[in-house]
Amino acid sequence: MKNIYWKGYTSLERHFALEAIQSVVSRFGCIINAVMFSDVAVTLVIEIEANRIDQLYQELQQLMAMDAFQKMDTIATKEKVIYCTITFSKATGNLKNEVSNVPG
């Protein structure tokens, strides 16, 4: 099974972009892992049937700029893995997760 590598770029706010991307991916396959690189980028590991890959790519292009990808044009339902790295153009490189104080 040959893996597929995509790169996407978005100027949308990170939380909004991730929510929109997750919504699109869930219609075609599933995200099995996500790795954040500060607030600069995220790599999503997506499992999807081969015959749905072209549709997913087209939908993601509506949300963000994507590097070129040659259409698969297949009817096969064999599972494929896509590694999709998304870069956020408004990133600062300094991700902070606020943790609230819990009494006790």
C-alpha positions, 0 to 999 in steps of 0.5 A, a space after each residue: 500500500 503506497 502512502 499519499 503525502 499532501 501539503 496544504 496552506 491556510 490563512 484561516 484562524 487555526 481553530 476554525 480551520 481545523 474544525 472545518 477540515 475535520 468536518 470535511 474529512 469525516 464525510 470521506 474517511 477518518 482522522 486516525 492521528 494528528 500531530 501539532 507543531 506548535 501553532 505553525 502546522 499540523 500533520 493529519 493521518 487520514 484513512 480513506 477508501 481509494 475511490 473517495 480520495 479525489 473527492 476529499 482533495 477537491 473539498 479540501 481545496 475549497 478550504 485551503 491552498 493545496 500542493 498539486 496532486 494527480 487524480 487517482 480515478 479509481 473505483 477500488 475500495 481498498 483503504 489508503 493512508 494520507 499524510 496531510 501537513 497543513 501550515 497556518 500562515 498566521 502562526 506565531 511559533 509560540 503555542 501556549 495552552 492556558 490551564 485554569 487554576 483548579 481549587 483543591 
